[in-house]
Every structure is written in C-alpha cells, then in structure tokens.
Amino acid sequence: MKLTVCIGSSCHVKGSKSVIEQLQKLIAANNLGDKVQLAGTFCTGNCEKGVCVTRDEELFSVHPDTVEEFFNTEVLPKA
C-alpha cells in the first residue's frame, strides 16, 4: 500500500508535517513498515480539501486531529 501526503504550500499550512509524523509513528507502532510505503508529493490540485492524502490513488482529506481515525479505518484494515 502506498500513502502519499501532499506537502504543497496549502497542505503544509494546514498541517501536512504533523500528518506525516503521526503516520510514521502509526506505521512503526503497527509493524507495517514492510507493507505501507509513505511518500510526499507536491500539490495534488485539491487544496480546498485540507491535507490531501492518497491511499493507492484514492484521495482523502486528513487533518492532524483525524490522522489516527484515518489510519484505523482506511489503512489498518487494508494493510
């Protein structure tokens, strides 16, 4: 599985650095380093949707406060 977090200026202002840090911790804590690839990308063209995260090309809007919920519902069950 590949998770890609937008690090463009709009998403950066909305907390993409925090989203990345939290995802790194959750991936490590769940021993998913061999199953989940975490990457960054510049603008995805969806600036109005907050921090844009794609999971295998499916787009999600993730806020620093919703990272754990996103991980538990969209990453863990599919990893």
Residue pairs with C-beta under 8 A, 6 or more apart in sequence:
1 35
1 36
1 37
1 55
1 56
1 75
1 78
1 79
2 36
2 37
2 39
2 54
2 55
2 56
3 23
3 36
3 37
3 38
3 39
3 53
3 54
3 55
3 75
4 38
4 39
4 40
4 41
4 53
4 54
5 11
5 16
5 19
5 20
5 23
5 38
5 39
5 40
5 41
5 51
5 52
5 53
5 62
6 16
6 40
6 41
6 42
6 43
6 44
6 46
6 51
6 52
6 53
7 16
7 17
7 20
7 40
7 41
7 42
8 41
8 42
8 43
8 44
8 47
9 43
10 43
10 47
11 43
11 47
11 50
11 51
11 52
14 50
14 51
14 63
15 51
15 63
15 64
16 40
16 51
18 64
18 67
19 51
19 53
19 62
19 63
19 64
19 67
20 38
20 40
22 64
22 67
22 68
22 71
23 38
23 67
23 71
24 38
26 67
26 68
26 71
26 75
27 33
27 36
27 38
30 76
30 79
32 75
32 79
35 79
36 75
36 79
44 52
44 54
44 59
46 52
46 59
46 61
49 59
49 61
50 61
50 62
50 63
51 61
51 62
51 63
51 64
52 59
52 60
52 61
52 62
53 59
53 60
53 61
53 62
53 70
54 60
55 74
55 75
55 78
60 70
60 74
62 70
